[in-house]
């Protein structure tokens, strides 16, 4: 399970980790929804020290080799059972270190009747199948999984307007490869926004050996990749605008760690989630269409379903401010709530494949290092 960094104790962060200051920018009310969206800024105050190796590198290396052998040598019908067996080898450790926070988050969003233990074990297996998906794309022969893309008509209709489209992707286990593959097979050439450390590890070893295979496979299904450093968001903005002006398609994963701002909004029964603000910002300021996307593994290694939402359009967009002018935070907040609705629907359908959950509490609860910005 991958939790957001603010769900972890600061005392447990390795010395090489970068330090950030989180400030509240504003609580923005969306009148027609009677809900608030909280905007945060994220500022680097101490750069991290690059590491040659991380604690995960040896384990990820061994798993990569294992699954390459499995994909090359074993029949496809054995792949899922192998992943399930391997996922249980470290079950006690995962239960001790991760399960309590996971269960708290899942119950907050989906209710107390949910079998959190069953979902947690299913997630561990899905994470291993994700590793084997990569290995299979690299070495497997006679493997032809089917990918089905829903909602393509809405995307094509939006592209006919000539202003491009942004697709806001959720962090389900099959999104990384099969979401891009589904778009590619449907004839959509997309540009993926990603940080320069995209992959399983940010160490020097990971950047050299562990991350390139994933990037290589992803690039098969992309028209281009917009790679940026976390300190170079301005140049990224220019490049995204250029793609959209050329009526292109831009994929952005819901990753709050890469940008300088993000948001917090209520989710489900009593939970909270944190969403990137950049896609909503582009949609509010320009004319590009905005879509949400989730990709599910319906039959392991056989059938995958990618779902594009209808175009996200606020019911009553605020007036009196040009979309091409200054930031309209109310309009951005409206887009955030629409994206939240799509995320909740996807979570109810397939919670065991969601890799990232936030804690039950709000970000400001239990933390004393979060300040109030000028807009709060």
Secondary structure as a PSIPRED ss2 file (coil, helix, strand):
# PSIPRED VFORMAT (PSIPRED V4.0)

   1 X C   1.000  0.000  0.000
   2 X E   0.000  0.000  1.000
   3 X E   0.000  0.000  1.000
   4 X C   1.000  0.000  0.000
   5 X H   0.000  1.000  0.000
   6 X H   0.000  1.000  0.000
   7 X H   0.000  1.000  0.000
   8 X C   1.000  0.000  0.000
   9 X C   1.000  0.000  0.000
  10 X H   0.000  1.000  0.000
  11 X H   0.000  1.000  0.000
  12 X H   0.000  1.000  0.000
  13 X C   1.000  0.000  0.000
  14 X C   1.000  0.000  0.000
  15 X C   1.000  0.000  0.000
  16 X C   1.000  0.000  0.000
  17 X C   1.000  0.000  0.000
  18 X C   1.000  0.000  0.000
  19 X E   0.000  0.000  1.000
  20 X E   0.000  0.000  1.000
  21 X E   0.000  0.000  1.000
  22 X E   0.000  0.000  1.000
  23 X E   0.000  0.000  1.000
  24 X E   0.000  0.000  1.000
  25 X E   0.000  0.000  1.000
  26 X E   0.000  0.000  1.000
  27 X E   0.000  0.000  1.000
  28 X E   0.000  0.000  1.000
  29 X E   0.000  0.000  1.000
  30 X E   0.000  0.000  1.000
  31 X C   1.000  0.000  0.000
  32 X C   1.000  0.000  0.000
  33 X C   1.000  0.000  0.000
  34 X C   1.000  0.000  0.000
  35 X E   0.000  0.000  1.000
  36 X E   0.000  0.000  1.000
  37 X E   0.000  0.000  1.000
  38 X E   0.000  0.000  1.000
  39 X E   0.000  0.000  1.000
  40 X E   0.000  0.000  1.000
  41 X E   0.000  0.000  1.000
  42 X E   0.000  0.000  1.000
  43 X E   0.000  0.000  1.000
  44 X E   0.000  0.000  1.000
  45 X E   0.000  0.000  1.000
  46 X E   0.000  0.000  1.000
  47 X C   1.000  0.000  0.000
  48 X C   1.000  0.000  0.000
  49 X C   1.000  0.000  0.000
  50 X C   1.000  0.000  0.000
  51 X C   1.000  0.000  0.000
  52 X C   1.000  0.000  0.000
  53 X C   1.000  0.000  0.000
  54 X C   1.000  0.000  0.000
  55 X C   1.000  0.000  0.000
  56 X C   1.000  0.000  0.000
  57 X H   0.000  1.000  0.000
  58 X H   0.000  1.000  0.000
  59 X H   0.000  1.000  0.000
  60 X H   0.000  1.000  0.000
  61 X H   0.000  1.000  0.000
  62 X H   0.000  1.000  0.000
  63 X H   0.000  1.000  0.000
  64 X H   0.000  1.000  0.000
  65 X H   0.000  1.000  0.000
  66 X H   0.000  1.000  0.000
  67 X H   0.000  1.000  0.000
  68 X H   0.000  1.000  0.000
  69 X H   0.000  1.000  0.000
  70 X H   0.000  1.000  0.000
  71 X H   0.000  1.000  0.000
  72 X H   0.000  1.000  0.000
  73 X H   0.000  1.000  0.000
  74 X C   1.000  0.000  0.000
  75 X C   1.000  0.000  0.000
  76 X H   0.000  1.000  0.000
  77 X H   0.000  1.000  0.000
  78 X H   0.000  1.000  0.000
  79 X H   0.000  1.000  0.000
  80 X H   0.000  1.000  0.000
  81 X H   0.000  1.000  0.000
  82 X H   0.000  1.000  0.000
  83 X H   0.000  1.000  0.000
  84 X H   0.000  1.000  0.000
  85 X H   0.000  1.000  0.000
  86 X H   0.000  1.000  0.000
  87 X H   0.000  1.000  0.000
  88 X C   1.000  0.000  0.000
  89 X C   1.000  0.000  0.000
  90 X C   1.000  0.000  0.000
  91 X H   0.000  1.000  0.000
  92 X H   0.000  1.000  0.000
  93 X H   0.000  1.000  0.000
  94 X H   0.000  1.000  0.000
  95 X H   0.000  1.000  0.000
  96 X H   0.000  1.000  0.000
  97 X H   0.000  1.000  0.000
  98 X H   0.000  1.000  0.000
  99 X H   0.000  1.000  0.000
 100 X H   0.000  1.000  0.000
 101 X H   0.000  1.000  0.000
 102 X H   0.000  1.000  0.000
 103 X H   0.000  1.000  0.000
 104 X H   0.000  1.000  0.000
 105 X H   0.000  1.000  0.000
 106 X H   0.000  1.000  0.000
 107 X H   0.000  1.000  0.000
 108 X H   0.000  1.000  0.000
 109 X H   0.000  1.000  0.000
 110 X H   0.000  1.000  0.000
 111 X C   1.000  0.000  0.000
 112 X C   1.000  0.000  0.000
 113 X C   1.000  0.000  0.000
 114 X C   1.000  0.000  0.000
 115 X C   1.000  0.000  0.000
 116 X H   0.000  1.000  0.000
 117 X H   0.000  1.000  0.000
 118 X H   0.000  1.000  0.000
 119 X H   0.000  1.000  0.000
 120 X H   0.000  1.000  0.000
 121 X H   0.000  1.000  0.000
 122 X H   0.000  1.000  0.000
 123 X H   0.000  1.000  0.000
 124 X H   0.000  1.000  0.000
 125 X H   0.000  1.000  0.000
 126 X H   0.000  1.000  0.000
 127 X H   0.000  1.000  0.000
 128 X H   0.000  1.000  0.000
 129 X H   0.000  1.000  0.000
 130 X H   0.000  1.000  0.000
 131 X H   0.000  1.000  0.000
 132 X H   0.000  1.000  0.000
 133 X H   0.000  1.000  0.000
 134 X H   0.000  1.000  0.000
 135 X H   0.000  1.000  0.000
 136 X H   0.000  1.000  0.000
 137 X H   0.000  1.000  0.000
 138 X H   0.000  1.000  0.000
 139 X H   0.000  1.000  0.000
 140 X C   1.000  0.000  0.000
 141 X C   1.000  0.000  0.000
 142 X C   1.000  0.000  0.000
 143 X C   1.000  0.000  0.000
 144 X C   1.000  0.000  0.000
 145 X C   1.000  0.000  0.000
 146 X E   0.000  0.000  1.000
 147 X E   0.000  0.000  1.000
 148 X E   0.000  0.000  1.000
 149 X E   0.000  0.000  1.000
 150 X E   0.000  0.000  1.000
 151 X C   1.000  0.000  0.000
 152 X H   0.000  1.000  0.000
 153 X H   0.000  1.000  0.000
 154 X H   0.000  1.000  0.000
 155 X H   0.000  1.000  0.000
 156 X H   0.000  1.000  0.000
 157 X H   0.000  1.000  0.000
 158 X H   0.000  1.000  0.000
 159 X H   0.000  1.000  0.000
 160 X C   1.000  0.000  0.000
 161 X C   1.000  0.000  0.000
 162 X C   1.000  0.000  0.000
 163 X C   1.000  0.000  0.000
 164 X C   1.000  0.000  0.000
 165 X E   0.000  0.000  1.000
 166 X E   0.000  0.000  1.000
 167 X E   0.000  0.000  1.000
 168 X E   0.000  0.000  1.000
 169 X E   0.000  0.000  1.000
 170 X C   1.000  0.000  0.000
 171 X C   1.000  0.000  0.000
 172 X E   0.000  0.000  1.000
 173 X C   1.000  0.000  0.000
 174 X C   1.000  0.000  0.000
 175 X H   0.000  1.000  0.000
 176 X H   0.000  1.000  0.000
 177 X H   0.000  1.000  0.000
 178 X H   0.000  1.000  0.000
 179 X H   0.000  1.000  0.000
 180 X H   0.000  1.000  0.000
 181 X H   0.000  1.000  0.000
 182 X H   0.000  1.000  0.000
 183 X H   0.000  1.000  0.000
 184 X H   0.000  1.000  0.000
 185 X H   0.000  1.000  0.000
 186 X C   1.000  0.000  0.000
 187 X C   1.000  0.000  0.000
 188 X C   1.000  0.000  0.000
 189 X C   1.000  0.000  0.000
 190 X E   0.000  0.000  1.000
 191 X E   0.000  0.000  1.000
 192 X E   0.000  0.000  1.000
 193 X E   0.000  0.000  1.000
 194 X E   0.000  0.000  1.000
 195 X E   0.000  0.000  1.000
 196 X C   1.000  0.000  0.000
 197 X C   1.000  0.000  0.000
 198 X C   1.000  0.000  0.000
 199 X C   1.000  0.000  0.000
 200 X C   1.000  0.000  0.000
 201 X C   1.000  0.000  0.000
 202 X C   1.000  0.000  0.000
 203 X C   1.000  0.000  0.000
 204 X H   0.000  1.000  0.000
 205 X H   0.000  1.000  0.000
 206 X H   0.000  1.000  0.000
 207 X H   0.000  1.000  0.000
 208 X H   0.000  1.000  0.000
 209 X H   0.000  1.000  0.000
 210 X H   0.000  1.000  0.000
 211 X H   0.000  1.000  0.000
 212 X H   0.000  1.000  0.000
 213 X H   0.000  1.000  0.000
 214 X H   0.000  1.000  0.000
 215 X H   0.000  1.000  0.000
 216 X H   0.000  1.000  0.000
 217 X H   0.000  1.000  0.000
 218 X H   0.000  1.000  0.000
 219 X H   0.000  1.000  0.000
 220 X H   0.000  1.000  0.000
 221 X C   1.000  0.000  0.000
 222 X C   1.000  0.000  0.000
 223 X C   1.000  0.000  0.000
 224 X E   0.000  0.000  1.000
 225 X E   0.000  0.000  1.000
 226 X E   0.000  0.000  1.000
 227 X E   0.000  0.000  1.000
 228 X E   0.000  0.000  1.000
 229 X C   1.000  0.000  0.000
 230 X C   1.000  0.000  0.000
 231 X C   1.000  0.000  0.000
 232 X C   1.000  0.000  0.000
 233 X H   0.000  1.000  0.000
 234 X H   0.000  1.000  0.000
 235 X H   0.000  1.000  0.000
 236 X H   0.000  1.000  0.000
 237 X H   0.000  1.000  0.000
 238 X H   0.000  1.000  0.000
 239 X H   0.000  1.000  0.000
 240 X H   0.000  1.000  0.000
 241 X H   0.000  1.000  0.000
 242 X H   0.000  1.000  0.000
 243 X H   0.000  1.000  0.000
 244 X H   0.000  1.000  0.000
 245 X H   0.000  1.000  0.000
 246 X C   1.000  0.000  0.000
 247 X C   1.000  0.000  0.000
 248 X C   1.000  0.000  0.000
 249 X E   0.000  0.000  1.000
 250 X E   0.000  0.000  1.000
 251 X E   0.000  0.000  1.000
 252 X E   0.000  0.000  1.000
 253 X E   0.000  0.000  1.000
 254 X C   1.000  0.000  0.000
 255 X C   1.000  0.000  0.000
 256 X C   1.000  0.000  0.000
 257 X C   1.000  0.000  0.000
 258 X C   1.000  0.000  0.000
 259 X C   1.000  0.000  0.000
 260 X C   1.000  0.000  0.000
 261 X E   0.000  0.000  1.000
 262 X E   0.000  0.000  1.000
 263 X E   0.000  0.000  1.000
 264 X E   0.000  0.000  1.000
 265 X E   0.000  0.000  1.000
 266 X E   0.000  0.000  1.000
 267 X E   0.000  0.000  1.000
 268 X C   1.000  0.000  0.000
 269 X C   1.000  0.000  0.000
 270 X C   1.000  0.000  0.000
 271 X E   0.000  0.000  1.000
 272 X E   0.000  0.000  1.000
 273 X E   0.000  0.000  1.000
 274 X E   0.000  0.000  1.000
 275 X E   0.000  0.000  1.000
 276 X E   0.000  0.000  1.000
 277 X C   1.000  0.000  0.000
 278 X H   0.000  1.000  0.000
 279 X H   0.000  1.000  0.000
 280 X H   0.000  1.000  0.000
 281 X H   0.000  1.000  0.000
 282 X H   0.000  1.000  0.000
 283 X H   0.000  1.000  0.000
 284 X H   0.000  1.000  0.000
 285 X H   0.000  1.000  0.000
 286 X C   1.000  0.000  0.000
 287 X C   1.000  0.000  0.000
 288 X C   1.000  0.000  0.000
 289 X E   0.000  0.000  1.000
 290 X E   0.000  0.000  1.000
 291 X E   0.000  0.000  1.000
 292 X E   0.000  0.000  1.000
 293 X E   0.000  0.000  1.000
 294 X E   0.000  0.000  1.000
 295 X E   0.000  0.000  1.000
 296 X E   0.000  0.000  1.000
 297 X E   0.000  0.000  1.000
 298 X E   0.000  0.000  1.000
 299 X E   0.000  0.000  1.000
 300 X C   1.000  0.000  0.000
 301 X C   1.000  0.000  0.000
 302 X C   1.000  0.000  0.000
 303 X E   0.000  0.000  1.000
 304 X E   0.000  0.000  1.000
 305 X E   0.000  0.000  1.000
 306 X E   0.000  0.000  1.000
 307 X E   0.000  0.000  1.000
 308 X E   0.000  0.000  1.000
 309 X C   1.000  0.000  0.000
 310 X C   1.000  0.000  0.000
 311 X C   1.000  0.000  0.000
 312 X C   1.000  0.000  0.000
 313 X C   1.000  0.000  0.000
 314 X C   1.000  0.000  0.000
 315 X C   1.000  0.000  0.000
 316 X C   1.000  0.000  0.000
 317 X C   1.000  0.000  0.000
 318 X C   1.000  0.000  0.000
 319 X C   1.000  0.000  0.000
 320 X C   1.000  0.000  0.000
 321 X C   1.000  0.000  0.000
 322 X C   1.000  0.000  0.000
 323 X C   1.000  0.000  0.000
 324 X C   1.000  0.000  0.000
 325 X C   1.000  0.000  0.000
 326 X C   1.000  0.000  0.000
 327 X C   1.000  0.000  0.000
 328 X C   1.000  0.000  0.000
 329 X H   0.000  1.000  0.000
 330 X H   0.000  1.000  0.000
 331 X H   0.000  1.000  0.000
 332 X H   0.000  1.000  0.000
 333 X H   0.000  1.000  0.000
 334 X H   0.000  1.000  0.000
 335 X H   0.000  1.000  0.000
 336 X H   0.000  1.000  0.000
 337 X H   0.000  1.000  0.000
 338 X H   0.000  1.000  0.000
 339 X H   0.000  1.000  0.000
 340 X H   0.000  1.000  0.000
 341 X H   0.000  1.000  0.000
 342 X H   0.000  1.000  0.000
 343 X H   0.000  1.000  0.000
 344 X H   0.000  1.000  0.000
 345 X H   0.000  1.000  0.000
 346 X H   0.000  1.000  0.000
 347 X H   0.000  1.000  0.000
 348 X H   0.000  1.000  0.000
 349 X H   0.000  1.000  0.000
 350 X C   1.000  0.000  0.000
 351 X H   0.000  1.000  0.000
 352 X H   0.000  1.000  0.000
 353 X H   0.000  1.000  0.000
 354 X E   0.000  0.000  1.000
 355 X C   1.000  0.000  0.000
 356 X E   0.000  0.000  1.000
 357 X E   0.000  0.000  1.000
 358 X C   1.000  0.000  0.000
 359 X C   1.000  0.000  0.000
 360 X C   1.000  0.000  0.000
 361 X C   1.000  0.000  0.000
 362 X C   1.000  0.000  0.000
 363 X C   1.000  0.000  0.000
 364 X C   1.000  0.000  0.000
 365 X C   1.000  0.000  0.000
 366 X C   1.000  0.000  0.000
 367 X C   1.000  0.000  0.000
 368 X C   1.000  0.000  0.000
 369 X C   1.000  0.000  0.000
 370 X E   0.000  0.000  1.000
 371 X E   0.000  0.000  1.000
 372 X E   0.000  0.000  1.000
 373 X C   1.000  0.000  0.000
 374 X C   1.000  0.000  0.000
 375 X C   1.000  0.000  0.000
 376 X C   1.000  0.000  0.000
